[in-house]
Amino acid sequence: MSETEQYLIDAADRCKRLARIGRELAADLENMSNDLLAKAVELDTARDKKKARGI
């Protein structure tokens, strides 16, 4: 196999790995976003309950 062919195969493998990592990273970021939004709603609800009780 020529150096050019090997280079192309290696580059394709790197692209595939990076794409996979990118998808995993995007999923992790989406999960973190959902967790942060859920916490914001939780805090907002707790604040509203305190206001309703006059605290």
C-alpha positions, 0 to 999 in steps of 0.5 A: 500500500502506498503512503498516500493510500495509508494517509487517506485511510488514517485520515478517514479513521480520524474523521470517523472517530472525531464525528463519533466524539462530536455526537457523544459531546453533543448528547452530553451537552444536551443532557447538561442543558436539560439538567440545568433547565430542570434545576431552574424550574425547581428553584423558580417553583420553590421561590413561588411557593415561598412567595405564596406563603408570605415568606 
